[in-house]
Amino acid sequence: MRWRCGVGLAADHACCGAHANHVCYSASMRAGRTKTTSFSLDKATLKNLKALAARRHAGNVSALLAEIAKREAKFTAAEAFFEKYGVPPLDEQDIDRIEAEWRGPVPVKKTKRRAA
């Protein structure tokens, strides 16, 4: 295990607050099967990403990102297919219509009546 500053664990660098400004990182990865990367997100996006990972991948953000990357690759392939065969892209009105169809009819709110 290493600290973000690059100092390996030693007696004087144990989790004792010596590196209070750094994040302690420990993870087990399958050697050669994964690559580590870093990116920046705002707090709200990170919170939403972690919540989605919790619901779909038992909290595994890497698995969620891999799923998203696979889905995007499929979208890219579909776009190339549509372009190859001259299928025009959807305009905003088409997208709105499709999304409204997915959501279904908007339920009518019932007004509450006061008992007499």
C-alpha positions as CSV (number, residue, x, y, z in Angstrom):
1,M,0.0,0.0,0.0
2,R,1.3,3.5,-0.8
3,W,0.3,7.0,0.1
4,R,-0.7,9.4,-2.7
5,C,2.6,11.2,-2.0
6,G,4.4,8.0,-3.0
7,V,5.8,7.1,0.5
8,G,5.4,3.4,1.2
9,L,4.1,2.3,4.5
10,A,6.8,2.3,7.2
11,A,6.6,2.5,10.9
12,D,6.6,6.4,10.8
13,H,4.0,6.5,8.0
14,A,1.3,4.3,9.5
15,C,-2.3,5.5,9.6
16,C,-1.5,7.9,12.5
17,G,-2.3,11.2,10.8
18,A,1.2,11.8,9.6
19,H,-0.3,12.3,6.2
20,A,-3.4,14.1,7.2
21,N,-3.6,16.0,3.9
22,H,-3.4,12.8,1.8
23,V,-5.8,10.1,1.1
24,C,-4.9,6.5,2.1
25,Y,-5.6,4.2,-0.8
26,S,-5.7,0.5,-0.6
27,A,-7.3,-1.8,-3.3
28,S,-6.8,-5.3,-4.6
29,M,-6.7,-5.5,-8.4
30,R,-6.2,-8.4,-10.7
31,A,-2.7,-7.9,-12.0
32,G,-2.6,-7.1,-15.7
33,R,-6.3,-7.0,-16.1
34,T,-7.0,-3.4,-15.1
35,K,-5.4,0.0,-15.5
36,T,-5.7,2.8,-13.0
37,T,-6.8,6.3,-14.1
38,S,-7.8,9.5,-12.5
39,F,-10.4,12.1,-13.3
40,S,-12.0,15.1,-11.6
41,L,-15.7,15.4,-10.8
42,D,-17.8,17.9,-9.0
43,K,-19.3,16.8,-5.7
44,A,-22.8,16.3,-7.0
45,T,-21.7,14.2,-9.9
46,L,-19.4,12.0,-7.7
47,K,-22.3,11.6,-5.2
48,N,-24.6,10.5,-8.0
49,L,-22.0,8.2,-9.5
50,K,-21.4,6.5,-6.2
51,A,-25.2,6.2,-5.5
52,L,-25.7,4.6,-8.9
53,A,-22.8,2.2,-8.3
54,A,-24.3,1.2,-5.0
55,R,-27.6,0.4,-6.6
56,R,-26.3,-1.5,-9.7
57,H,-22.8,-2.9,-8.8
58,A,-22.7,-3.2,-5.0
59,G,-20.8,0.1,-4.7
60,N,-18.2,-0.8,-7.3
61,V,-17.7,2.5,-9.2
62,S,-15.2,0.8,-11.6
63,A,-17.8,-1.8,-12.7
64,L,-20.3,1.0,-13.2
65,L,-17.8,3.0,-15.4
66,A,-17.0,-0.2,-17.4
67,E,-20.7,-0.7,-18.0
68,I,-21.1,2.9,-19.1
69,A,-18.1,2.6,-21.5
70,K,-19.6,-0.5,-23.0
71,R,-22.9,1.2,-23.5
72,E,-21.2,4.2,-25.2
73,A,-19.3,1.9,-27.5
74,K,-22.7,0.4,-28.6
75,F,-24.1,3.9,-29.2
76,T,-21.1,4.8,-31.3
77,A,-21.5,1.6,-33.4
78,A,-25.3,2.4,-33.8
79,E,-24.5,6.0,-34.9
80,A,-22.0,4.6,-37.5
81,F,-24.6,2.2,-38.7
82,F,-27.2,4.9,-39.1
83,E,-24.8,7.2,-40.9
84,K,-23.7,4.4,-43.2
85,Y,-27.3,3.7,-44.3
86,G,-28.5,7.3,-44.4
87,V,-30.7,7.2,-41.3
88,P,-31.1,10.9,-40.2
89,P,-30.3,11.7,-36.6
90,L,-33.2,12.4,-34.2
91,D,-34.1,16.1,-33.7
92,E,-35.1,17.5,-30.3
93,Q,-38.8,17.1,-31.1
94,D,-38.3,13.4,-31.8
95,I,-36.3,12.9,-28.7
96,D,-39.0,14.7,-26.6
97,R,-41.7,12.6,-28.1
98,I,-39.8,9.3,-27.4
99,E,-39.0,10.3,-23.8
100,A,-42.6,11.2,-23.2
101,E,-43.7,7.8,-24.5
102,W,-41.2,6.1,-22.2
103,R,-42.5,8.0,-19.2
104,G,-46.1,7.3,-20.0
105,P,-49.1,9.5,-19.4
106,V,-48.7,12.1,-16.6
107,P,-51.0,11.1,-13.7
108,V,-53.7,13.6,-12.9
109,K,-53.4,15.0,-9.4
110,K,-56.5,14.4,-7.4
111,T,-57.7,17.3,-5.2
112,K,-58.3,16.4,-1.6
113,R,-61.8,17.2,-0.3
114,R,-62.3,18.2,3.2
115,A,-64.7,16.1,5.2
116,A,-68.0,17.8,6.0
